[in-house]
Each structure stands twice: as C-alpha cells, then as structure tokens.
Amino acid sequence: MIEKEVKSSGNSGRVYLPPDWVGRHVKIVRID
C-alpha cells in the first residue's frame, strides 16, 4: 500500500505513482 498526498494539477488533482505501476489497476481511497 502507498499513502500519498494529492497534488494540485490545473483544475483537478493528481497522485504520482511509481513508473512500474503504469498500466496497472489501482484503487484510490480517500481517508479524510
């Protein structure tokens, strides 16, 4: 599991993940 902070990206948010995660399916869970 990876815990990250969502960064601002234009008019939305973005989470940066490791490059070997590209093409994988992930689940994002908001905890606050």
Buried (B, 14 or more C-beta within 10 A) or exposed (E): EEEEEEEEEEEEEEEEEEEEEEEEEEEEEEEE
